[in-house]
Amino acid sequence: MNLRLLPWAAMALLVLVLAVRSVLPTNVVAVPAEAPGPETAGDEPEIRLGPVEVRELHDDGSWNRLDADGAVYAYANRTVSGEGVTVFLGEGAPFAGTTVRASHAAWDLDGKTIGLPEGCRVARKGGWSGELSAATLDLAGSILRVPGPARIEGPGVSVQGKSLAWEWVEGKITMESATSRLSPVKNPGRKG
């Protein structure tokens, strides 16, 4: 195409677009359907996020991490609410290896707590796991509190009760009304 004809071709394209546009009805506006998203923060200002990763870094080099499929950051309240949540506790620390999975969670960034209103599943290195009702992770105190029913299992033991308090740094677990079941465990280092 000759370079001198380029402005004329652009003008002809503009006239064509305007002609087609004038034929189309003007009272219809295309609006994309809103996909179902994460929960809202109410009437407070918020930022909606897709998949998100939030980290809390510590002076000793360790961190806590929250991954969510979808989240809302309510910046006035300083909370991150998410769905499809996985929390990794103490990554980079000697006690690392604890994973908490929940359908919904809310991380209070100022109070350093993560609320798990619909309960959660907990897994720990070494074969420990748990099914917990509504719970709160106190990140400042390194304590997982479950006021309702809870069930935890580990190598050779299963315990269920209520009012669970698990201090994951110290490895200490307390529970009220606990009933337990012990089962024999094979020791891979022993013969016979």
Salt bridges, closest charged atoms under 4 A:
GLU46 OE2 - ARG48 NE 3.61
GLU53 OE2 - ARG55 NE 2.73
GLU56 OE1 - HIS58 NE2 3.16
GLU56 OE2 - LYS112 NZ 3.76
ASP67 OD2 - ARG65 NH2 3.07
GLU83 OE1 - HIS104 NE2 3.72
ASP110 OD1 - ARG78 NE 2.77
GLU118 OE2 - HIS104 ND1 3.26
GLU131 OE2 - ARG121 NH1 1.68
GLU153 OE2 - ARG151 NE 3.45
